[in-house]
Amino acid sequence: MIQLSDISRVFQMGDQAVHALDHIDLEINSGEYVSIMGPSGSGKSTLLNVIGLLDRPNSGQYLLDGRNVTDLSETEQAQVRREKIGFIFQSFHLVPRLTAAENIELPLILTGMPPSERKLRVQETLDAFDLGNRAQHRPAELSGGQRQRVAIARATILRPTALLADEPTGNLDHRIGSEVMALLENLNQVGTTLIVVTHDRELGVRAHRRLGMRDGKIAADEK
């Protein structure tokens, strides 16, 4: 599904070039559950952003489902993201003025789905994530765990083939974080490719495959 060949990403910091990704070769098959771990600055979030088409490499080739997506236009990349990739972030990124149901509905609006079909899909998703009684609450009225469930529901409502999570439990306590990870793992068990960046080794080792990064390189690849 995901094939990176000789991928490099360089950031210019003053007069110094920082190699966030240094000639990465990586293949991730459909349905895999992969964690990416490493110290701060090792390149793990940059790698996730490249996989998710949120950042462009300076060199190398990225094939997604056999299609070269490296040099697509921003509009074309956005279309691929909508069709194939869901994102979950540490800070939730919910729209404060919208209710839980409206936040979840946003991706459907962007695709132009008819209102009647949107309403049905949103209700199904609210029920699936046990958010029915929080549908009309805004993010400020939800707990951290509920906000992350809304974020996951929004990320998966278009049924992406890959789900990318960057420190998804970073703002949650241990118990709620474990519940969120179990929710993500349930999605993986029904076929969604799951890629999780985490600094928490206890969470990272839950993955079926574990990548260790250091200095922009993949230093370990364990199953």
Secondary structure, DSSP 8 states (H G I E B T S, - for coil): -EEEEEEEEEEEETTEEEEEEEEEEEEE-TT-EEEEE-STTSSHHHHHHHHTTSS--SEEEEEETTEE-TT--HHHHHHHHHHHEEEEETT----TTS-HHHHHHHHHHHHT--HHHHHHHHHHHHHHTT-GGGTT--GGGS-HHHHHHHHHHHHHTT--SEEEEESTTTTS-HHHHHHHHHHHHHHHHTT-EEEEE-S-HHHHTTSSEEEEEETTEEEEEE-
